[in-house]
Amino acid sequence: MLDSLCLNIDTQLPQGHYKVQHTLELNKGVIGVYGCSGQGKTTLLKIIAGLIDVNPDALMWDLHTHSAQSPEVNQAVYQAQTPYLFAHLTVIQNLQLVLRHAMKPSLFAFNDVIKWCAIEDLLEQPIVTLSGGERQRVAFARSLLCGKHLILLDEPFSAIDVNMRQRLLALVLHLQQTTSVRFIMVSHALSELAFICHEIIALSAGKIMQFGAPNLHLQQDNKHCPVSYLSLQQPQYDPQYNLIKWQLSADIDFDINIYSDALNQTDESATSYRWLINSDTITLSYEQQTQSSILNQIPVTVTHIETCEQHVIVELSVAEQQLLVKIAHLAYANLSSEDRFKPGVSMWAQLPLCSLSSNLL
């Protein structure tokens, strides 16, 4: 196992308008690439994959390992948004083809990959009969089977329904954390990248405009599509109500519980989970709603209030984590009627039931 795996990029295309200089620390987590259409995201992945010719010194690997022999990590597979699959073959024939012709053996068991990508029922179907989302799932399974240590994902799940997309995003994060495979992922959805990425690179006109942790990008973009994520841990299954009770933090003096559904009982090995929350699904009150059907009510502290043209963004702190809440101007007026709604005030946040049935591995 590599102790350190970095890719130093210093490349400029002949056109002159594309210039990227950055170091990708791949062992620290999934790398996300974000930006509007036509800004160079796909170009970056193709450069790393060797599909666009650049100066030989444009890509330099920095490896530090205790082992005497380093794996060939500089071999990457690129998965395009529109999958390149053999239309005259069935799904299983496409997957068997990569197993037969790959230069390296697969890093994962075939049956595991089929299960992870939920394509068991598609194996005998011809590619031409599949929907766009089904083709993307097959393409992702093929990427996992190709034996490469670096998988470059270009809008890989854009045609897949929300529940399955969340499941595959969670799979990417799980494999990054537990195996030697590393991921770089392009997406137009900042919320998806924030869900799984350690670092996000924002590209514009072929140049890196910003890079850093997901919260930096979310704070900059929160006027338009505020999202938050909470780290949950220590799940306990409640068979009486078919729910899972999670702890929000183990470092405080009292419990803050978050309940999730348990339609598929949690894997015993899943001890933590990152929950992505749309900020317009959170409501606020000064008192806990004791006679309510809302299970997830947590004590929070207001840290910042920002008034935008269409709504108000409220930043909250809970157990050293941050929440963003988007509320209407009328709701803001109601909360402010007693002149209590300001930074430093303690409140209660009501959150939706956390849906994990399609996300747990």
C-alpha positions as CSV (number, residue, x, y, z in Angstrom):
1,M,0.0,0.0,0.0
2,L,1.4,3.4,-1.0
3,D,1.9,5.8,2.0
4,S,1.8,8.8,-0.4
5,L,0.5,9.1,-3.9
6,C,0.7,12.4,-5.6
7,L,0.3,13.5,-9.2
8,N,2.0,16.8,-10.1
9,I,0.4,18.4,-13.1
10,D,2.1,21.2,-15.1
11,T,0.7,21.3,-18.5
12,Q,-0.2,23.9,-21.2
13,L,-1.8,23.0,-24.5
14,P,-0.6,24.5,-27.7
15,Q,-3.7,26.7,-28.0
16,G,-2.3,28.7,-25.1
17,H,-5.6,29.1,-23.3
18,Y,-5.3,25.9,-21.2
19,K,-2.8,25.9,-18.4
20,V,-3.1,23.8,-15.3
21,Q,-0.5,23.6,-12.5
22,H,-1.5,21.6,-9.4
23,T,-0.6,18.6,-7.2
24,L,-3.3,16.0,-6.7
25,E,-2.9,14.1,-3.4
26,L,-4.8,11.0,-4.4
27,N,-4.3,9.0,-1.2
28,K,-6.1,11.7,0.9
29,G,-9.5,11.2,-0.7
30,V,-11.5,11.5,-3.9
31,I,-10.6,14.5,-6.1
32,G,-13.5,16.4,-7.6
33,V,-13.4,18.6,-10.7
34,Y,-16.1,21.2,-11.0
35,G,-17.1,24.0,-13.4
36,C,-19.5,25.0,-16.2
37,S,-19.6,23.3,-19.6
38,G,-16.7,23.9,-21.8
39,Q,-14.2,25.0,-19.1
40,G,-11.8,22.2,-19.5
41,K,-12.9,19.5,-17.0
42,T,-13.0,16.6,-19.6
43,T,-9.7,17.9,-21.0
44,L,-8.0,17.5,-17.6
45,L,-9.1,13.9,-17.3
46,K,-8.0,13.1,-20.8
47,I,-4.6,14.6,-20.2
48,I,-4.2,12.4,-17.0
49,A,-5.4,9.4,-19.0
50,G,-2.9,10.0,-21.8
51,L,-5.6,10.6,-24.4
52,I,-4.3,14.1,-25.1
53,D,-0.6,14.5,-26.0
54,V,1.3,16.8,-23.6
55,N,4.9,17.4,-22.7
56,P,6.5,14.3,-21.2
57,D,7.2,16.3,-18.0
58,A,3.6,17.5,-17.7
59,L,2.6,14.6,-15.5
60,M,5.0,13.5,-12.7
61,W,4.1,10.9,-10.1
62,D,5.4,11.2,-6.6
63,L,5.4,7.9,-4.8
64,H,6.5,7.1,-1.2
65,T,6.2,3.5,-0.1
66,H,7.7,1.1,2.4
67,S,7.5,-1.8,-0.1
68,A,10.4,-2.6,-2.4
69,Q,8.1,-2.7,-5.5
70,S,5.7,0.1,-6.4
71,P,2.5,-0.7,-8.3
72,E,2.0,0.8,-11.7
73,V,-0.3,3.6,-10.5
74,N,0.3,5.8,-13.5
75,Q,-2.0,3.7,-15.6
76,A,-5.5,5.2,-15.5
77,V,-8.8,4.3,-17.0
78,Y,-11.1,7.1,-18.4
79,Q,-14.9,6.6,-18.2
80,A,-16.8,9.1,-20.5
81,Q,-20.2,10.5,-19.7
82,T,-21.5,8.7,-22.8
83,P,-20.2,5.1,-22.3
84,Y,-18.3,3.5,-25.1
85,L,-19.8,0.0,-25.1
86,F,-20.0,-2.6,-27.8
87,A,-23.7,-2.4,-28.9
88,H,-23.8,-5.8,-30.6
89,L,-22.8,-7.6,-27.4
90,T,-24.6,-8.3,-24.2
91,V,-23.7,-6.8,-20.9
92,I,-21.8,-9.8,-19.6
93,Q,-20.0,-10.1,-22.9
94,N,-18.8,-6.5,-22.6
95,L,-17.6,-7.1,-19.1
96,Q,-15.9,-10.4,-20.1
97,L,-14.1,-8.6,-22.9
98,V,-12.3,-6.3,-20.5
99,L,-11.4,-9.2,-18.2
100,R,-9.8,-11.0,-21.2
101,H,-7.9,-8.1,-22.7
102,A,-6.9,-6.0,-19.7
103,M,-3.2,-5.8,-19.1
104,K,-3.7,-6.4,-15.3
105,P,-6.0,-8.7,-13.5
106,S,-9.1,-7.2,-11.9
107,L,-8.6,-5.7,-8.4
108,F,-12.2,-6.8,-7.5
109,A,-14.2,-10.0,-7.7
110,F,-16.5,-10.1,-10.7
111,N,-19.6,-11.0,-8.7
112,D,-18.9,-8.2,-6.1
113,V,-18.8,-5.6,-8.9
114,I,-22.0,-6.9,-10.4
115,K,-23.7,-6.6,-7.1
116,W,-22.3,-3.1,-6.3
117,C,-23.5,-1.7,-9.6
118,A,-26.9,-3.5,-9.3
119,I,-26.7,-5.0,-12.8
120,E,-27.5,-8.6,-12.0
121,D,-30.7,-8.5,-14.0
122,L,-29.0,-6.9,-17.0
123,L,-26.2,-9.4,-17.7
124,E,-27.9,-11.2,-20.6
125,Q,-29.4,-8.1,-22.2
126,P,-27.9,-6.6,-25.4
127,I,-26.4,-3.1,-24.8
128,V,-28.9,-1.6,-27.4
129,T,-31.8,-2.4,-25.1
130,L,-30.4,-0.5,-22.1
131,S,-31.4,3.0,-20.9
132,G,-28.8,5.7,-20.5
133,G,-28.6,5.2,-16.8
134,E,-28.2,1.4,-17.2
135,R,-25.4,1.9,-19.7
136,Q,-23.6,4.2,-17.2
137,R,-23.8,1.5,-14.5
138,V,-22.4,-1.1,-16.9
139,A,-19.6,1.3,-17.8
140,F,-18.7,1.8,-14.2
141,A,-18.7,-1.9,-13.6
142,R,-16.3,-2.2,-16.5
143,S,-14.0,0.5,-15.1
144,L,-13.8,-1.3,-11.8
145,L,-12.9,-4.6,-13.5
146,C,-10.1,-3.2,-15.7
147,G,-7.4,-3.7,-13.1
148,K,-6.3,0.0,-13.0
149,H,-5.5,1.8,-9.8
150,L,-6.7,5.2,-11.0
151,I,-10.3,5.6,-12.3
152,L,-11.2,8.9,-14.0
153,L,-15.0,9.5,-13.9
154,D,-16.5,12.1,-16.3
155,E,-20.1,12.8,-15.2
156,P,-20.4,9.0,-14.6
157,F,-23.9,8.9,-13.1
158,S,-25.6,11.9,-14.8
159,A,-28.3,9.7,-16.3
160,I,-29.0,7.6,-13.2
161,D,-31.9,8.1,-10.8
162,V,-31.3,9.8,-7.5
163,N,-31.4,6.8,-5.2
164,M,-29.0,4.7,-7.4
165,R,-26.8,7.7,-7.9
166,Q,-26.4,8.2,-4.2
167,R,-25.6,4.5,-3.8
168,L,-22.9,4.6,-6.4
169,L,-21.4,7.8,-5.0
170,A,-21.2,6.1,-1.6
171,L,-19.6,3.1,-3.3
172,V,-16.9,5.4,-4.8
173,L,-16.2,6.9,-1.4
174,H,-16.1,3.4,0.2
175,L,-13.6,2.0,-2.3
176,Q,-11.4,5.1,-2.0
177,Q,-11.2,4.6,1.7
178,T,-10.8,0.8,1.8
179,T,-8.9,-0.3,-1.3
180,S,-5.9,0.8,-3.4
181,V,-8.1,2.3,-6.1
182,R,-8.1,6.1,-6.4
183,F,-10.8,8.3,-8.1
184,I,-10.9,11.6,-9.8
185,M,-14.5,12.7,-10.7
186,V,-16.0,15.4,-12.8
187,S,-19.5,16.6,-12.1
188,H,-21.7,19.7,-12.7
189,A,-23.4,18.9,-9.3
190,L,-21.4,20.5,-6.5
191,S,-23.5,18.7,-4.0
192,E,-22.5,15.3,-5.3
193,L,-18.8,16.2,-5.2
194,A,-19.2,17.6,-1.7
195,F,-20.7,14.3,-0.7
196,I,-17.6,12.2,-1.5
197,C,-14.6,14.4,-2.2
198,H,-11.6,15.4,-0.1
199,E,-10.7,18.2,-2.5
200,I,-12.6,20.0,-5.3
201,I,-10.9,21.8,-8.1
202,A,-12.9,24.5,-9.9
203,L,-12.0,25.1,-13.5
204,S,-12.8,28.1,-15.7
205,A,-11.5,28.8,-19.2
206,G,-8.8,26.1,-18.8
207,K,-7.4,27.4,-15.6
208,I,-7.9,26.5,-11.9
209,M,-9.8,29.3,-10.2
210,Q,-10.2,27.7,-6.8
211,F,-9.3,24.5,-5.0
212,G,-9.7,23.1,-1.5
213,A,-12.1,21.3,0.8
214,P,-15.8,21.0,-0.2
215,N,-17.0,23.5,2.4
216,L,-15.1,26.3,0.7
217,H,-16.9,25.7,-2.6
218,L,-20.3,25.2,-0.8
219,Q,-19.9,28.5,1.1
220,Q,-19.2,30.4,-2.2
221,D,-22.1,28.7,-4.0
222,N,-24.6,28.6,-1.1
223,K,-26.7,31.5,-2.4
224,H,-27.8,29.3,-5.3
225,C,-27.9,25.7,-4.1
226,P,-27.1,25.4,-0.4
227,V,-26.4,21.9,0.7
228,S,-24.9,20.4,3.9
229,Y,-23.5,17.1,5.0
230,L,-23.4,15.7,8.5
231,S,-21.0,12.9,9.7
232,L,-23.0,10.2,11.4
233,Q,-21.5,7.3,13.5
234,Q,-22.2,4.5,15.9
235,P,-25.4,3.1,14.2
236,Q,-27.8,1.1,16.4
237,Y,-30.6,-0.9,14.7
238,D,-34.0,-0.7,16.3
239,P,-36.0,-3.8,15.2
240,Q,-39.2,-2.6,16.8
241,Y,-39.5,0.5,14.6
242,N,-37.3,-0.7,11.8
243,L,-35.0,2.4,12.2
244,I,-31.3,3.0,12.6
245,K,-30.3,5.5,15.3
246,W,-27.0,7.3,14.6
247,Q,-24.9,9.5,16.9
248,L,-24.0,13.0,15.5
249,S,-20.8,13.1,17.6
250,A,-19.1,11.1,20.3
251,D,-17.1,14.0,21.6
252,I,-19.9,15.9,23.5
253,D,-21.5,15.4,26.9
254,F,-24.9,14.5,25.6
255,D,-26.3,12.4,22.8
256,I,-27.6,13.9,19.5
257,N,-29.5,11.3,17.7
258,I,-30.3,11.1,14.0
259,Y,-32.8,8.5,12.8
260,S,-32.6,6.8,9.4
261,D,-34.8,4.3,7.7
262,A,-33.7,0.7,7.6
263,L,-35.4,-0.8,4.6
264,N,-32.2,-2.7,3.9
265,Q,-30.7,-3.4,7.3
266,T,-27.3,-1.7,7.7
267,D,-24.2,-3.7,7.0
268,E,-22.6,-4.5,10.4
269,S,-19.3,-3.1,9.1
270,A,-20.8,0.4,8.3
271,T,-19.9,2.3,11.4
272,S,-20.1,5.8,9.9
273,Y,-22.0,7.6,7.2
274,R,-21.9,11.0,5.5
275,W,-25.4,12.4,5.0
276,L,-26.0,14.9,2.3
277,I,-29.0,17.2,3.1
278,N,-30.7,19.7,0.9
279,S,-30.9,22.9,2.9
280,D,-34.4,23.8,2.0
281,T,-35.6,20.6,3.8
282,I,-34.5,21.9,7.2
283,T,-36.8,24.0,9.4
284,L,-36.0,26.1,12.5
285,S,-37.8,26.8,15.7
286,Y,-37.0,28.3,19.1
287,E,-38.4,25.4,21.0
288,Q,-38.2,21.6,20.5
289,Q,-41.4,20.3,18.9
290,T,-42.4,17.7,21.4
291,Q,-45.8,16.8,19.9
292,S,-44.6,16.3,16.4
293,S,-44.0,13.4,13.9
294,I,-40.5,14.8,13.1
295,L,-37.9,12.4,14.6
296,N,-34.8,14.3,13.8
297,Q,-34.7,17.5,16.0
298,I,-31.3,18.7,17.0
299,P,-30.1,21.7,19.1
300,V,-28.1,24.2,17.0
301,T,-26.5,27.6,17.4
302,V,-26.9,30.3,14.7
303,T,-23.5,31.5,13.5
304,H,-24.3,33.7,10.5
305,I,-27.3,35.0,8.6
306,E,-27.1,36.2,5.0
307,T,-30.0,37.8,3.2
308,C,-30.2,37.1,-0.5
309,E,-32.6,38.3,-3.2
310,Q,-34.8,35.2,-3.2
311,H,-34.2,33.7,0.2
312,V,-32.2,33.8,3.4
313,I,-29.2,31.5,4.2
314,V,-28.7,30.7,7.9
315,E,-25.5,29.0,9.0
316,L,-25.8,26.8,12.0
317,S,-23.3,25.0,14.3
318,V,-23.9,21.6,15.9
319,A,-21.4,19.3,17.5
320,E,-18.5,21.1,15.6
321,Q,-20.3,20.5,12.3
322,Q,-22.0,23.1,10.1
323,L,-25.5,23.2,8.6
324,L,-26.8,25.5,6.0
325,V,-30.5,26.3,6.0
326,K,-32.4,28.1,3.2
327,I,-35.6,29.8,4.3
328,A,-38.1,32.2,2.7
329,H,-38.1,35.9,3.6
330,L,-41.5,35.5,5.2
331,A,-40.1,32.7,7.5
332,Y,-37.2,35.0,8.3
333,A,-39.6,37.8,9.2
334,N,-41.6,35.4,11.5
335,L,-38.4,34.3,13.3
336,S,-37.2,37.9,13.7
337,S,-40.5,39.2,15.1
338,E,-39.2,38.9,18.7
339,D,-35.7,40.3,17.8
340,R,-34.2,37.0,18.9
341,F,-33.0,35.7,15.6
342,K,-29.3,36.6,15.4
343,P,-25.9,35.0,15.6
344,G,-25.3,33.3,18.9
345,V,-28.9,32.3,19.6
346,S,-29.7,28.7,20.4
347,M,-32.5,27.0,18.4
348,W,-33.8,23.7,17.2
349,A,-33.4,22.4,13.7
350,Q,-35.9,19.9,12.3
351,L,-34.4,17.6,9.7
352,P,-36.0,15.0,7.4
353,L,-35.7,11.3,8.0
354,C,-32.3,10.2,6.7
355,S,-32.8,7.8,3.8
356,L,-29.9,5.3,3.8
357,S,-31.6,2.2,2.3
358,S,-29.9,2.8,-1.1
359,N,-26.6,4.2,0.1
360,L,-25.2,1.7,2.6
361,L,-22.7,-0.8,1.2
